[in-house]
Amino acid sequence: MKTVSYNPSPLEVDFANALQILSQEIEPHLQDNKIIKTEPDLSKDNPTVKFYLVDKDGDQHEIVIKVVQLPDKY
């Protein structure tokens, strides 16, 4: 399927949404960190998902994942 729109592309939006949905399955792979909240922004040109974490010492951290689809190569 050819991508006709990249701002954002449907694949970018779906991928970012999947990251948010799967956050509880990602958490066991994060040593001594717990995901306390996620904030997706699916309307941006490159959608983002912000993860709010807390570590075993109670310190809070933020991780932002930006989803970028490269132009199709034909």
All heavy atoms as a GROMACS GRO file, in nm:
protein
  598
    1MET      N    1   0.084  -0.118   0.000
    1MET     CA    2   0.000   0.000   0.000
    1MET      C    3   0.090   0.125   0.000
    1MET      O    4   0.181   0.138   0.080
    1MET     CB    5  -0.087  -0.001   0.125
    1MET     CG    6  -0.172   0.121   0.140
    1MET     SD    7  -0.285   0.107   0.279
    1MET     CE    8  -0.205   0.217   0.392
    2LYS      N    9   0.063   0.215  -0.090
    2LYS     CA   10   0.138   0.340  -0.096
    2LYS      C   11   0.086   0.436   0.008
    2LYS      O   12  -0.034   0.447   0.031
    2LYS     CB   13   0.125   0.402  -0.235
    2LYS     CG   14   0.195   0.322  -0.342
    2LYS     CD   15   0.187   0.393  -0.475
    2LYS     CE   16   0.258   0.309  -0.580
    2LYS     NZ   17   0.259   0.371  -0.710
    3THR      N   18   0.177   0.507   0.072
    3THR     CA   19   0.140   0.609   0.169
    3THR      C   20   0.119   0.739   0.094
    3THR      O   21   0.207   0.785   0.023
    3THR     CB   22   0.250   0.625   0.275
    3THR    OG1   23   0.275   0.498   0.334
    3THR    CG2   24   0.209   0.725   0.380
    4VAL      N   25   0.000   0.797   0.109
    4VAL     CA   26  -0.031   0.921   0.038
    4VAL      C   27  -0.024   1.043   0.129
    4VAL      O   28  -0.016   1.155   0.082
    4VAL     CB   29  -0.170   0.914  -0.031
    4VAL    CG1   30  -0.169   0.809  -0.142
    4VAL    CG2   31  -0.279   0.885   0.069
    5SER      N   32  -0.026   1.020   0.261
    5SER     CA   33  -0.020   1.131   0.356
    5SER      C   34   0.078   1.097   0.467
    5SER      O   35   0.069   0.990   0.527
    5SER     CB   36  -0.159   1.157   0.415
    5SER     OG   37  -0.151   1.250   0.519
    6TYR      N   38   0.170   1.189   0.495
    6TYR     CA   39   0.270   1.168   0.599
    6TYR      C   40   0.257   1.264   0.716
    6TYR      O   41   0.344   1.270   0.800
    6TYR     CB   42   0.411   1.184   0.540
    6TYR     CG   43   0.453   1.069   0.453
    6TYR    CD1   44   0.436   1.074   0.315
    6TYR    CD2   45   0.511   0.956   0.508
    6TYR    CE1   46   0.477   0.970   0.235
    6TYR    CE2   47   0.552   0.850   0.428
    6TYR     CZ   48   0.534   0.859   0.292
    6TYR     OH   49   0.574   0.754   0.213
    7ASN      N   50   0.152   1.342   0.722
    7ASN     CA   51   0.147   1.449   0.822
    7ASN      C   52   0.024   1.444   0.911
    7ASN      O   53  -0.056   1.535   0.910
    7ASN     CB   54   0.155   1.585   0.752
    7ASN     CG   55   0.286   1.604   0.682
    7ASN    OD1   56   0.385   1.546   0.717
    7ASN    ND2   57   0.285   1.689   0.581
    8PRO      N   58   0.006   1.351   0.999
    8PRO     CA   59   0.082   1.228   1.017
    8PRO      C   60   0.028   1.118   0.927
    8PRO      O   61  -0.085   1.126   0.879
    8PRO     CB   62   0.058   1.193   1.164
    8PRO     CG   63  -0.081   1.243   1.189
    8PRO     CD   64  -0.095   1.369   1.105
    9SER      N   65   0.107   1.016   0.907
    9SER     CA   66   0.060   0.903   0.827
    9SER      C   67  -0.026   0.813   0.915
    9SER      O   68  -0.008   0.808   1.037
    9SER     CB   69   0.177   0.823   0.770
    9SER     OG   70   0.236   0.742   0.871
   10PRO      N   71  -0.120   0.741   0.856
   10PRO     CA   72  -0.201   0.647   0.934
   10PRO      C   73  -0.115   0.542   1.006
   10PRO      O   74  -0.147   0.504   1.119
   10PRO     CB   75  -0.291   0.580   0.828
   10PRO     CG   76  -0.298   0.680   0.717
   10PRO     CD   77  -0.164   0.748   0.716
   11LEU      N   78  -0.006   0.500   0.945
   11LEU     CA   79   0.083   0.403   1.009
   11LEU      C   80   0.150   0.462   1.133
   11LEU      O   81   0.163   0.394   1.236
   11LEU     CB   82   0.187   0.354   0.909
   11LEU     CG   83   0.283   0.245   0.957
   11LEU    CD1   84   0.207   0.123   1.008
   11LEU    CD2   85   0.377   0.206   0.844
   12GLU      N   86   0.191   0.588   1.126
   12GLU     CA   87   0.250   0.655   1.242
   12GLU      C   88   0.150   0.660   1.358
   12GLU      O   89   0.183   0.630   1.472
   12GLU     CB   90   0.294   0.797   1.208
   12GLU     CG   91   0.416   0.807   1.120
   12GLU     CD   92   0.444   0.950   1.076
   12GLU    OE1   93   0.351   1.033   1.068
   12GLU    OE2   94   0.562   0.977   1.049
   13VAL      N   95   0.028   0.698   1.326
   13VAL     CA   96  -0.077   0.709   1.429
   13VAL      C   97  -0.106   0.572   1.490
   13VAL      O   98  -0.112   0.557   1.612
   13VAL     CB   99  -0.205   0.772   1.370
   13VAL    CG1  100  -0.320   0.766   1.470
   13VAL    CG2  101  -0.178   0.916   1.328
   14ASP      N  102  -0.120   0.471   1.406
   14ASP     CA  103  -0.147   0.335   1.456
   14ASP      C  104  -0.034   0.284   1.543
   14ASP      O  105  -0.056   0.222   1.647
   14ASP     CB  106  -0.171   0.238   1.340
   14ASP     CG  107  -0.304   0.259   1.271
   14ASP    OD1  108  -0.390   0.331   1.325
   14ASP    OD2  109  -0.322   0.201   1.161
   15PHE      N  110   0.090   0.310   1.503
   15PHE     CA  111   0.206   0.263   1.578
   15PHE      C  112   0.215   0.332   1.714
   15PHE      O  113   0.238   0.267   1.817
   15PHE     CB  114   0.334   0.286   1.497
   15PHE     CG  115   0.447   0.196   1.538
   15PHE    CD1  116   0.466   0.074   1.475
   15PHE    CD2  117   0.533   0.232   1.640
   15PHE    CE1  118   0.568  -0.010   1.513
   15PHE    CE2  119   0.637   0.149   1.679
   15PHE     CZ  120   0.654   0.027   1.615
   16ALA      N  121   0.195   0.463   1.717
   16ALA     CA  122   0.198   0.537   1.844
   16ALA      C  123   0.085   0.491   1.936
   16ALA      O  124   0.105   0.474   2.056
   16ALA     CB  125   0.187   0.688   1.817
   17ASN      N  126  -0.031   0.468   1.879
   17ASN     CA  127  -0.144   0.420   1.958
   17ASN      C  128  -0.114   0.281   2.015
   17ASN      O  129  -0.144   0.253   2.131
   17ASN     CB  130  -0.270   0.417   1.871
   17ASN     CG  131  -0.395   0.396   1.953
   17ASN    OD1  132  -0.414   0.458   2.057
   17ASN    ND2  133  -0.480   0.307   1.907
   18ALA      N  134  -0.051   0.196   1.936
   18ALA     CA  135  -0.014   0.062   1.983
   18ALA      C  136   0.086   0.070   2.098
   18ALA      O  137   0.076  -0.008   2.194
   18ALA     CB  138   0.044  -0.020   1.868
   19LEU      N  139   0.181   0.163   2.092
   19LEU     CA  140   0.276   0.180   2.202
   19LEU      C  141   0.204   0.214   2.332
   19LEU      O  142   0.238   0.162   2.438
   19LEU     CB  143   0.378   0.289   2.170
   19LEU     CG  144   0.486   0.254   2.070
   19LEU    CD1  145   0.565   0.379   2.032
   19LEU    CD2  146   0.580   0.148   2.126
   20GLN      N  147   0.106   0.300   2.323
   20GLN     CA  148   0.031   0.337   2.443
   20GLN      C  149  -0.047   0.217   2.496
   20GLN      O  150  -0.045   0.188   2.615
   20GLN     CB  151  -0.062   0.453   2.416
   20GLN     CG  152  -0.130   0.496   2.544
   20GLN     CD  153  -0.264   0.562   2.524
   20GLN    OE1  154  -0.315   0.569   2.414
   20GLN    NE2  155  -0.320   0.609   2.631
   21ILE      N  156  -0.114   0.146   2.408
   21ILE     CA  157  -0.195   0.031   2.448
   21ILE      C  158  -0.108  -0.077   2.514
   21ILE      O  159  -0.149  -0.141   2.611
   21ILE     CB  160  -0.272  -0.025   2.327
   21ILE    CG1  161  -0.380   0.074   2.283
   21ILE    CG2  162  -0.332  -0.161   2.358
   21ILE    CD1  163  -0.442   0.045   2.149
   22LEU      N  164   0.013  -0.095   2.463
   22LEU     CA  165   0.101  -0.201   2.512
   22LEU      C  166   0.189  -0.158   2.630
   22LEU      O  167   0.277  -0.233   2.672
   22LEU     CB  168   0.189  -0.252   2.398
   22LEU     CG  169   0.115  -0.322   2.286
   22LEU    CD1  170   0.208  -0.350   2.169
   22LEU    CD2  171   0.052  -0.451   2.337
   23SER      N  172   0.166  -0.041   2.685
   23SER     CA  173   0.255   0.011   2.790
   23SER      C  174   0.268  -0.083   2.908
   23SER      O  175   0.377  -0.098   2.964
   23SER     CB  176   0.210   0.149   2.836
   23SER     OG  177   0.083   0.144   2.898
   24GLN      N  178   0.161  -0.150   2.948
   24GLN     CA  179   0.170  -0.241   3.062
   24GLN      C  180   0.250  -0.367   3.029
   24GLN      O  181   0.301  -0.434   3.118
   24GLN     CB  182   0.030  -0.277   3.113
   24GLN     CG  183  -0.042  -0.157   3.173
   24GLN     CD  184   0.040  -0.085   3.280
   24GLN    OE1  185   0.090  -0.147   3.374
   24GLN    NE2  186   0.056   0.046   3.264
   25GLU      N  187   0.261  -0.399   2.901
   25GLU     CA  188   0.343  -0.513   2.861
   25GLU      C  189   0.489  -0.472   2.842
   25GLU      O  190   0.578  -0.556   2.842
   25GLU     CB  191   0.285  -0.576   2.736
   25GLU     CG  192   0.150  -0.639   2.770
   25GLU     CD  193   0.075  -0.693   2.651
   25GLU    OE1  194   0.138  -0.757   2.566
   25GLU    OE2  195  -0.047  -0.669   2.647
   26ILE      N  196   0.514  -0.342   2.827
   26ILE     CA  197   0.650  -0.290   2.817
   26ILE      C  198   0.711  -0.282   2.957
   26ILE      O  199   0.830  -0.310   2.975
   26ILE     CB  200   0.650  -0.151   2.749
   26ILE    CG1  201   0.606  -0.164   2.602
   26ILE    CG2  202   0.786  -0.084   2.760
   26ILE    CD1  203   0.580  -0.031   2.534
   27GLU      N  204   0.630  -0.246   3.054
   27GLU     CA  205   0.679  -0.220   3.191
   27GLU      C  206   0.767  -0.332   3.250
   27GLU      O  207   0.871  -0.301   3.309
   27GLU     CB  208   0.561  -0.192   3.282
   27GLU     CG  209   0.601  -0.153   3.423
   27GLU     CD  210   0.480  -0.119   3.506
   27GLU    OE1  211   0.397  -0.210   3.532
   27GLU    OE2  212   0.469  -0.003   3.547
   28PRO      N  213   0.733  -0.460   3.236
   28PRO     CA  214   0.818  -0.564   3.295
   28PRO      C  215   0.962  -0.566   3.239
   28PRO      O  216   1.051  -0.622   3.301
   28PRO     CB  217   0.747  -0.694   3.260
   28PRO     CG  218   0.606  -0.656   3.236
   28PRO     CD  219   0.612  -0.517   3.180
   29HIS      N  220   0.984  -0.502   3.127
   29HIS     CA  221   1.117  -0.499   3.065
   29HIS      C  222   1.200  -0.378   3.110
   29HIS      O  223   1.314  -0.362   3.068
   29HIS     CB  224   1.104  -0.499   2.912
   29HIS     CG  225   1.026  -0.617   2.862
   29HIS    ND1  226   1.081  -0.742   2.847
   29HIS    CD2  227   0.896  -0.629   2.828
   29HIS    CE1  228   0.990  -0.826   2.803
   29HIS    NE2  229   0.876  -0.759   2.791
   30LEU      N  230   1.142  -0.295   3.195
   30LEU     CA  231   1.210  -0.176   3.245
   30LEU      C  232   1.258  -0.204   3.387
   30LEU      O  233   1.178  -0.207   3.481
   30LEU     CB  234   1.115  -0.055   3.244
   30LEU     CG  235   1.048  -0.024   3.111
   30LEU    CD1  236   0.946   0.089   3.129
   30LEU    CD2  237   1.151   0.012   3.007
   31GLN      N  238   1.386  -0.224   3.404
   31GLN     CA  239   1.441  -0.260   3.534
   31GLN      C  240   1.410  -0.154   3.640
   31GLN      O  241   1.446  -0.038   3.624
   31GLN     CB  242   1.592  -0.278   3.525
   31GLN     CG  243   1.633  -0.393   3.436
   31GLN     CD  244   1.784  -0.406   3.428
   31GLN    OE1  245   1.857  -0.346   3.504
   31GLN    NE2  246   1.829  -0.485   3.333
   32ASP      N  247   1.342  -0.198   3.745
   32ASP     CA  248   1.315  -0.113   3.862
   32ASP      C  249   1.240   0.016   3.829
   32ASP      O  250   1.254   0.117   3.898
   32ASP     CB  251   1.446  -0.078   3.935
   32ASP     CG  252   1.518  -0.201   3.986
   32ASP    OD1  253   1.449  -0.294   4.033
   32ASP    OD2  254   1.642  -0.204   3.978
   33ASN      N  255   1.159   0.016   3.722
   33ASN     CA  256   1.077   0.131   3.686
   33ASN      C  257   0.934   0.088   3.664
   33ASN      O  258   0.909  -0.021   3.611
   33ASN     CB  259   1.130   0.199   3.560
   33ASN     CG  260   1.256   0.278   3.586
   33ASN    OD1  261   1.250   0.391   3.630
   33ASN    ND2  262   1.370   0.216   3.561
   34LYS      N  263   0.843   0.174   3.701
   34LYS     CA  264   0.700   0.147   3.683
   34LYS      C  265   0.642   0.260   3.599
   34LYS      O  266   0.669   0.377   3.625
   34LYS     CB  267   0.632   0.140   3.820
   34LYS     CG  268   0.483   0.117   3.815
   34LYS     CD  269   0.428   0.103   3.956
   34LYS     CE  270   0.277   0.091   3.956
   34LYS     NZ  271   0.222  -0.025   3.890
   35ILE      N  272   0.565   0.224   3.499
   35ILE     CA  273   0.495   0.325   3.417
   35ILE      C  274   0.371   0.367   3.495
   35ILE      O  275   0.285   0.285   3.526
   35ILE     CB  276   0.458   0.269   3.279
   35ILE    CG1  277   0.584   0.232   3.200
   35ILE    CG2  278   0.373   0.370   3.202
   35ILE    CD1  279   0.557   0.160   3.069
   36ILE      N  280   0.362   0.496   3.526
   36ILE     CA  281   0.248   0.544   3.603
   36ILE      C  282   0.142   0.611   3.515
   36ILE      O  283   0.025   0.620   3.555
   36ILE     CB  284   0.291   0.638   3.718
   36ILE    CG1  285   0.375   0.754   3.667
   36ILE    CG2  286   0.366   0.560   3.824
   36ILE    CD1  287   0.410   0.858   3.772
   37LYS      N  288   0.185   0.655   3.395
   37LYS     CA  289   0.089   0.722   3.306
   37LYS      C  290   0.151   0.732   3.167
   37LYS      O  291   0.273   0.738   3.153
   37LYS     CB  292   0.059   0.861   3.361
   37LYS     CG  293  -0.042   0.942   3.281
   37LYS     CD  294  -0.080   1.069   3.354
   37LYS     CE  295   0.005   1.185   3.310
   37LYS     NZ  296  -0.042   1.316   3.357
   38THR      N  297   0.066   0.732   3.066
   38THR     CA  298   0.111   0.760   2.930
   38THR      C  299   0.024   0.872   2.874
   38THR      O  300  -0.093   0.883   2.909
   38THR     CB  301   0.102   0.637   2.837
   38THR    OG1  302  -0.034   0.591   2.832
   38THR    CG2  303   0.191   0.524   2.883
   39GLU      N  304   0.085   0.953   2.787
   39GLU     CA  305   0.014   1.062   2.720
   39GLU      C  306   0.046   1.057   2.571
   39GLU      O  307   0.154   1.097   2.530
   39GLU     CB  308   0.060   1.197   2.774
   39GLU     CG  309  -0.023   1.254   2.884
   39GLU     CD  310   0.029   1.391   2.927
   39GLU    OE1  311   0.106   1.456   2.853
   39GLU    OE2  312  -0.007   1.431   3.038
   40PRO      N  313  -0.049   1.008   2.491
   40PRO     CA  314  -0.025   1.011   2.347
   40PRO      C  315  -0.064   1.147   2.289
   40PRO      O  316  -0.156   1.212   2.340
   40PRO     CB  317  -0.117   0.902   2.295
   40PRO     CG  318  -0.231   0.901   2.391
   40PRO     CD  319  -0.172   0.939   2.526
   41ASP      N  320   0.007   1.190   2.188
   41ASP     CA  321  -0.035   1.305   2.108
   41ASP      C  322  -0.031   1.258   1.963
   41ASP      O  323   0.072   1.263   1.897
   41ASP     CB  324   0.055   1.426   2.129
   41ASP     CG  325   0.000   1.551   2.060
   41ASP    OD1  326  -0.094   1.538   1.976
   41ASP    OD2  327   0.049   1.661   2.089
   42LEU      N  328  -0.146   1.208   1.918
   42LEU     CA  329  -0.156   1.147   1.787
   42LEU      C  330  -0.184   1.248   1.677
   42LEU      O  331  -0.186   1.212   1.559
   42LEU     CB  332  -0.265   1.039   1.788
   42LEU     CG  333  -0.250   0.931   1.897
   42LEU    CD1  334  -0.366   0.833   1.890
   42LEU    CD2  335  -0.117   0.860   1.885
   43SER      N  336  -0.202   1.375   1.713
   43SER     CA  337  -0.237   1.476   1.613
   43SER      C  338  -0.114   1.545   1.554
   43SER      O  339  -0.126   1.616   1.455
   43SER     CB  340  -0.330   1.580   1.674
   43SER     OG  341  -0.263   1.649   1.779
   44LYS      N  342   0.003   1.527   1.615
   44LYS     CA  343   0.124   1.592   1.565
   44LYS      C  344   0.166   1.533   1.430
   44LYS      O  345   0.131   1.421   1.396
   44LYS     CB  346   0.239   1.573   1.663
   44LYS     CG  347   0.228   1.652   1.789
   44LYS     CD  348   0.352   1.633   1.874
   44LYS     CE  349   0.348   1.722   1.995
   44LYS     NZ  350   0.469   1.707   2.077
   45ASP      N  351   0.247   1.611   1.358
   45ASP     CA  352   0.304   1.563   1.231
   45ASP      C  353   0.373   1.429   1.253
   45ASP      O  354   0.358   1.337   1.174
   45ASP     CB  355   0.401   1.668   1.177
   45ASP     CG  356   0.466   1.627   1.046
   45ASP    OD1  357   0.417   1.532   0.982
   45ASP    OD2  358   0.566   1.689   1.008
   46ASN      N  359   0.452   1.418   1.358
   46ASN     CA  360   0.511   1.292   1.400
   46ASN      C  361   0.455   1.263   1.539
   46ASN      O  362   0.496   1.325   1.638
   46ASN     CB  363   0.664   1.301   1.405
   46ASN     CG  364   0.723   1.330   1.269
   46ASN    OD1  365   0.782   1.436   1.248
   46ASN    ND2  366   0.705   1.241   1.175
   47PRO      N  367   0.358   1.170   1.549
   47PRO     CA  368   0.293   1.144   1.678
   47PRO      C  369   0.394   1.107   1.786
   47PRO      O  370   0.499   1.049   1.758
   47PRO     CB  371   0.203   1.025   1.646
   47PRO     CG  372   0.181   1.028   1.499
   47PRO     CD  373   0.307   1.085   1.442
   48THR      N  374   0.360   1.141   1.909
   48THR     CA  375   0.445   1.109   2.023
   48THR      C  376   0.365   1.036   2.130
   48THR      O  377   0.242   1.048   2.138
   48THR     CB  378   0.506   1.235   2.088
   48THR    OG1  379   0.401   1.319   2.135
   48THR    CG2  380   0.594   1.311   1.990
   49VAL      N  381   0.438   0.960   2.210
   49VAL     CA  382   0.381   0.900   2.330
   49VAL      C  383   0.478   0.932   2.443
   49VAL      O  384   0.596   0.899   2.436
   49VAL     CB  385   0.362   0.747   2.318
   49VAL    CG1  386   0.299   0.691   2.445
   49VAL    CG2  387   0.277   0.712   2.197
   50LYS      N  388   0.428   1.001   2.545
   50LYS     CA  389   0.511   1.035   2.661
   50LYS      C  390   0.478   0.934   2.772
   50LYS      O  391   0.362   0.912   2.805
   50LYS     CB  392   0.482   1.176   2.710
   50LYS     CG  393   0.574   1.220   2.823
   50LYS     CD  394   0.538   1.358   2.876
   50LYS     CE  395   0.591   1.465   2.785
   50LYS     NZ  396   0.578   1.601   2.843
   51PHE      N  397   0.585   0.872   2.824
   51PHE     CA  398   0.572   0.777   2.933
   51PHE      C  399   0.622   0.844   3.062
   51PHE      O  400   0.732   0.898   3.064
   51PHE     CB  401   0.658   0.652   2.906
   51PHE     CG  402   0.606   0.566   2.794
   51PHE    CD1  403   0.632   0.598   2.662
   51PHE    CD2  404   0.532   0.452   2.822
   51PHE    CE1  405   0.586   0.518   2.559
   51PHE    CE2  406   0.485   0.372   2.719
   51PHE     CZ  407   0.512   0.404   2.588
   52TYR      N  408   0.540   0.839   3.164
   52TYR     CA  409   0.579   0.889   3.296
   52TYR      C  410   0.612   0.766   3.380
   52TYR      O  411   0.531   0.674   3.393
   52TYR     CB  412   0.464   0.967   3.361
   52TYR     CG  413   0.430   1.093   3.287
   52TYR    CD1  414   0.338   1.092   3.182
   52TYR    CD2  415   0.488   1.214   3.322
   52TYR    CE1  416   0.306   1.209   3.113
   52TYR    CE2  417   0.456   1.331   3.255
   52TYR     CZ  418   0.366   1.328   3.151
   52TYR     OH  419   0.334   1.443   3.083
   53LEU      N  420   0.734   0.767   3.437
   53LEU     CA  421   0.780   0.653   3.514
   53LEU      C  422   0.822   0.694   3.653
   53LEU      O  423   0.854   0.811   3.677
   53LEU     CB  424   0.901   0.589   3.443
   53LEU     CG  425   0.878   0.548   3.298
   53LEU    CD1  426   0.967   0.627   3.206
   53LEU    CD2  427   0.900   0.401   3.282
   54VAL      N  428   0.826   0.596   3.743
   54VAL     CA  429   0.880   0.616   3.876
   54VAL      C  430   0.972   0.498   3.903
   54VAL      O  431   0.938   0.383   3.872
   54VAL     CB  432   0.769   0.632   3.983
   54VAL    CG1  433   0.684   0.509   3.998
   54VAL    CG2  434   0.827   0.675   4.115
   55ASP      N  435   1.091   0.528   3.957
   55ASP     CA  436   1.186   0.420   3.983
   55ASP      C  437   1.173   0.371   4.127
   55ASP      O  438   1.090   0.419   4.204
   55ASP     CB  439   1.331   0.462   3.949
   55ASP     CG  440   1.384   0.574   4.037
   55ASP    OD1  441   1.332   0.596   4.148
   55ASP    OD2  442   1.480   0.641   3.992
   56LYS      N  443   1.255   0.272   4.163
   56LYS     CA  444   1.243   0.209   4.296
   56LYS      C  445   1.274   0.306   4.410
   56LYS      O  446   1.233   0.283   4.523
   56LYS     CB  447   1.334   0.086   4.304
   56LYS     CG  448   1.481   0.116   4.300
   56LYS     CD  449   1.563  -0.010   4.311
   56LYS     CE  450   1.712   0.026   4.308
   56LYS     NZ  451   1.794  -0.092   4.324
   57ASP      N  452   1.344   0.417   4.380
   57ASP     CA  453   1.373   0.518   4.482
   57ASP      C  454   1.264   0.625   4.490
   57ASP      O  455   1.274   0.718   4.569
   57ASP     CB  456   1.507   0.586   4.452
   57ASP     CG  457   1.624   0.489   4.457
   57ASP    OD1  458   1.621   0.395   4.539
   57ASP    OD2  459   1.718   0.507   4.377
   58GLY      N  460   1.163   0.613   4.403
   58GLY     CA  461   1.055   0.711   4.402
   58GLY      C  462   1.081   0.831   4.312
   58GLY      O  463   1.000   0.922   4.307
   59ASP      N  464   1.194   0.830   4.241
   59ASP     CA  465   1.224   0.940   4.148
   59ASP      C  466   1.141   0.925   4.022
   59ASP      O  467   1.123   0.815   3.970
   59ASP     CB  468   1.372   0.939   4.111
   59ASP     CG  469   1.463   0.962   4.231
   59ASP    OD1  470   1.421   1.036   4.322
   59ASP    OD2  471   1.573   0.906   4.233
   60GLN      N  472   1.091   1.038   3.972
   60GLN     CA  473   1.008   1.037   3.853
   60GLN      C  474   1.092   1.067   3.729
   60GLN      O  475   1.187   1.146   3.734
   60GLN     CB  476   0.895   1.138   3.866
   60GLN     CG  477   0.799   1.100   3.977
   60GLN     CD  478   0.679   1.192   3.986
   60GLN    OE1  479   0.664   1.286   3.910
   60GLN    NE2  480   0.593   1.166   4.082
   61HIS      N  481   1.055   1.002   3.620
   61HIS     CA  482   1.125   1.018   3.492
   61HIS      C  483   1.022   1.026   3.380
   61HIS      O  484   0.911   0.977   3.394
   61HIS     CB  485   1.219   0.900   3.467
   61HIS     CG  486   1.315   0.874   3.578
   61HIS    ND1  487   1.431   0.947   3.594
   61HIS    CD2  488   1.310   0.786   3.681
   61HIS    CE1  489   1.494   0.902   3.702
   61HIS    NE2  490   1.423   0.805   3.756
   62GLU      N  491   1.063   1.090   3.269
   62GLU     CA  492   0.977   1.097   3.151
   62GLU      C  493   1.056   1.049   3.030
   62GLU      O  494   1.172   1.086   3.012
   62GLU     CB  495   0.930   1.241   3.126
   62GLU     CG  496   0.841   1.296   3.235
   62GLU     CD  497   0.799   1.440   3.210
   62GLU    OE1  498   0.817   1.490   3.097
   62GLU    OE2  499   0.749   1.502   3.306
   63ILE      N  500   0.991   0.968   2.948
   63ILE     CA  501   1.047   0.920   2.822
   63ILE      C  502   0.947   0.959   2.713
   63ILE      O  503   0.828   0.933   2.726
   63ILE     CB  504   1.064   0.766   2.822
   63ILE    CG1  505   1.160   0.720   2.931
   63ILE    CG2  506   1.107   0.717   2.684
   63ILE    CD1  507   1.305   0.749   2.904
   64VAL      N  508   0.997   1.021   2.607
   64VAL     CA  509   0.910   1.058   2.494
   64VAL      C  510   0.956   0.980   2.372
   64VAL      O  511   1.074   0.983   2.336
   64VAL     CB  512   0.915   1.209   2.465
   64VAL    CG1  513   0.828   1.243   2.344
   64VAL    CG2  514   0.872   1.288   2.586
   65ILE      N  515   0.861   0.912   2.311
   65ILE     CA  516   0.889   0.839   2.187
   65ILE      C  517   0.815   0.910   2.074
   65ILE      O  518   0.694   0.930   2.080
   65ILE     CB  519   0.846   0.692   2.197
   65ILE    CG1  520   0.925   0.624   2.308
   65ILE    CG2  521   0.864   0.622   2.063
   65ILE    CD1  522   0.889   0.481   2.332
   66LYS      N  523   0.892   0.949   1.973
   66LYS     CA  524   0.835   1.015   1.855
   66LYS      C  525   0.837   0.913   1.742
   66LYS      O  526   0.939   0.850   1.716
   66LYS     CB  527   0.918   1.137   1.817
   66LYS     CG  528   0.865   1.210   1.695
   66LYS     CD  529   0.954   1.327   1.658
   66LYS     CE  530   0.908   1.448   1.734
   66LYS     NZ  531   0.966   1.573   1.684
   67VAL      N  532   0.724   0.898   1.674
   67VAL     CA  533   0.712   0.801   1.566
   67VAL      C  534   0.726   0.874   1.433
   67VAL      O  535   0.650   0.967   1.403
   67VAL     CB  536   0.577   0.726   1.572
   67VAL    CG1  537   0.565   0.626   1.459
   67VAL    CG2  538   0.561   0.658   1.708
   68VAL      N  539   0.825   0.833   1.354
   68VAL     CA  540   0.852   0.896   1.225
   68VAL      C  541   0.855   0.789   1.117
   68VAL      O  542   0.935   0.695   1.125
   68VAL     CB  543   0.989   0.970   1.227
   68VAL    CG1  544   1.018   1.033   1.091
   68VAL    CG2  545   0.993   1.074   1.337
   69GLN      N  546   0.768   0.801   1.020
   69GLN     CA  547   0.770   0.710   0.906
   69GLN      C  548   0.854   0.774   0.797
   69GLN      O  549   0.830   0.888   0.757
   69GLN     CB  550   0.630   0.682   0.853
   69GLN     CG  551   0.632   0.586   0.735
   69GLN     CD  552   0.493   0.558   0.679
   69GLN    OE1  553   0.393   0.609   0.727
   69GLN    NE2  554   0.489   0.476   0.576
   70LEU      N  555   0.951   0.702   0.749
   70LEU     CA  556   1.033   0.749   0.637
   70LEU      C  557   0.955   0.736   0.507
   70LEU      O  558   0.868   0.648   0.496
   70LEU     CB  559   1.161   0.669   0.630
   70LEU     CG  560   1.252   0.676   0.753
   70LEU    CD1  561   1.373   0.586   0.734
   70LEU    CD2  562   1.293   0.818   0.782
   71PRO      N  563   0.982   0.820   0.410
   71PRO     CA  564   0.911   0.811   0.281
   71PRO      C  565   0.929   0.672   0.220
   71PRO      O  566   1.035   0.612   0.229
   71PRO     CB  567   0.977   0.917   0.195
   71PRO     CG  568   1.034   1.015   0.292
   71PRO     CD  569   1.076   0.933   0.413
   72ASP      N  570   0.819   0.626   0.159
   72ASP     CA  571   0.824   0.495   0.091
   72ASP      C  572   0.928   0.498  -0.020
   72ASP      O  573   0.947   0.601  -0.087
   72ASP     CB  574   0.687   0.461   0.032
   72ASP     CG  575   0.579   0.446   0.140
   72ASP    OD1  576   0.616   0.424   0.257
   72ASP    OD2  577   0.461   0.455   0.106
   73LYS      N  578   0.992   0.386  -0.040
   73LYS     CA  579   1.092   0.374  -0.148
   73LYS      C  580   1.034   0.282  -0.254
   73LYS      O  581   1.012   0.165  -0.230
   73LYS     CB  582   1.222   0.319  -0.092
   73LYS     CG  583   1.284   0.413   0.009
   73LYS     CD  584   1.412   0.357   0.067
   73LYS     CE  585   1.472   0.463   0.154
   73LYS     NZ  586   1.488   0.434   0.291
   74TYR      N  587   1.015   0.337  -0.371
   74TYR     CA  588   0.955   0.258  -0.480
   74TYR      C  589   1.058   0.237  -0.588
   74TYR      O  590   1.137   0.316  -0.622
   74TYR     CB  591   0.834   0.330  -0.539
   74TYR     CG  592   0.725   0.349  -0.438
   74TYR    CD1  593   0.700   0.474  -0.381
   74TYR    CD2  594   0.648   0.240  -0.398
   74TYR    CE1  595   0.601   0.491  -0.287
   74TYR    CE2  596   0.549   0.259  -0.304
   74TYR     CZ  597   0.524   0.382  -0.249
   74TYR     OH  598   0.426   0.400  -0.157
   0.00000   0.00000   0.00000
